[in-house]
């Protein structure tokens, strides 16, 4: 790609994905909310039994036998990919006092799931970013087991 076209592409991506602090919280429902909770839960502060239930739901097991609702939360998630160093991809997840960094395939999975959930992308020279804060996903295993499309809801604030 010629450098002029690259600059236009990057500016377009940046303009399309620019977010402001005044944006209202975003939401995701159903399969997209389950996917977002499913890729965040393994790294979260959830108790092991709840992590196991989320993993089972995300793996397609609709009846996990977990009685209560499960809340998957994260204070902040920032993912980056490079369109120059194309092997570079990472995500930083912040949960209360714990911060984790994902690389490679796990980061790509989270980045793609954020995009699916409608997290706007932002661009800078050679990089693309997606970030959200105040993620709160609620899963109701009993309702998910009814297979009526309900039981998974997420809210988050796009950007930092």
N, C-alpha and C positions, 0 to 999 in steps of 0.2 A: 504494500500500500504506500503510495507517495506521501511525503510528509504533510503536504497541504490537506490531503484528504483525512489523514490521521488527526490533525488539529481540528478540523471541522467535526469529525466523529466524536472526539473527546469533548468539545464544547457542547455538542448536541446532547451527549449523555449527561454532562454536568447540568445543563439547563433543564433537561427532562426530569432529573432526579433531585433537584435542589429542594430541601425541606427547611422549614422554619420552626422555631420554638412555638409558634402560635397554632400549629396544626393540631386538630383534635386527635384523641387517641384512635388508633385503627383497631379493627376487629377481624377475626377469622373464625369460621365455623366449620363444623363437620369434618370431612377428611383432611382439609388443609390445617385446621387447628390440631387434629390428632397428629399429623405429620410434624408440625412445629413442636408440639409437646414431646413427641417421640424422639426427635433428634437432640433436644435440650436435656431431657430427663436424666440420661446416663451420667451427665456431668454435674447435675444439680445437688442440692442438699437434701433431697428426698431420702426417707428411710429405705433400706434395701427391699422391703416387701412392696412398697409403692413403685420403686424403680422396676421391679420384676413385673408388676401388673401393667405398667405403661409399656414395657418392652413386649409383653404378650399381646396387648391390644394393637400395637404398631406392627406386630408380625402377623396380624390377621386373625387372632383368636378373640372372637367376640365375647365369649363367656369365660371371664377370668376368675369369677367367684370372689372378687374383692368387693366388700360391702359398702364402703364409703366413697365419697368423692375424693379426687386427687388433684392437688394444686401444684402445677409446675411453674416456678417463678424464676426470673433472672433480673438482676438490677440493670445490666447492660450487656449487649452483644455487639461487637464490631468485627465485621469480616472484610478481608481485603483479597483481591486477586490482582495480578499484574498482566497487562497485555504486552509487556516487553519481555520480562523474565517469566515466560509462560508456565513454568513449573512452580512458581511462587503463589501459594494460597494459604491464608491463615485466618483464624477467628480467635478473638479474645472474649471470654465469657466471664462476667463478674456476678458472683452470688454473695451478697452480704460482705463477708471479710475474705472470701476465697476468689482468686482469679486464676483461670486456666487458659492455656493457649492450645488450640488445635491446629494441626498442619495437615497438608495433603488431602487425602480422600475424606476424612472426617470434616475438615474445614469446608471442602467443596460441597458436601452433603448439606451442611448447615447453611452455607451461602445460597445454594439453590432453593432450599426450603424457605428461607427468608424471602427470596424473590417471589416464590409461589404464593406466599402469604401477603404479598403486596408491599413489602418493605422497599421504599424507593432507593435506587442506586444513586451514588454520587461519583463523579470522576475527577481525577487529577492527572497530571502528566504521567502516563505509564501505569496508572492504577485505577481500579474501580473499588468502591466501598459500599457496604450496606451496614447500617447500624440501627439499633433500636434500644429503647430503655423501658423499664417498668413492665416487662413481660409478665403476664399472669394468665396461665391456661388452666382451665378447670375441666377435668374429665370425670364423667359419671359412668363408671363401668356398667352399671345396671341398665342405664338408658342406651348406651352403645350396644349392649347385648340384644336390645330389641330390634336392632337393624332398621331403624326408621330415619337414619341420617342425623340424629341428634346425639347429644351427650358430650360434645367437645366444643369448647368455646375459648378463644384467646383474645386478650386485649393488649395493646402495647403502644408506646409512643415512638413514631418513626424518628430517626436521627438520634443525636446524643441528647 
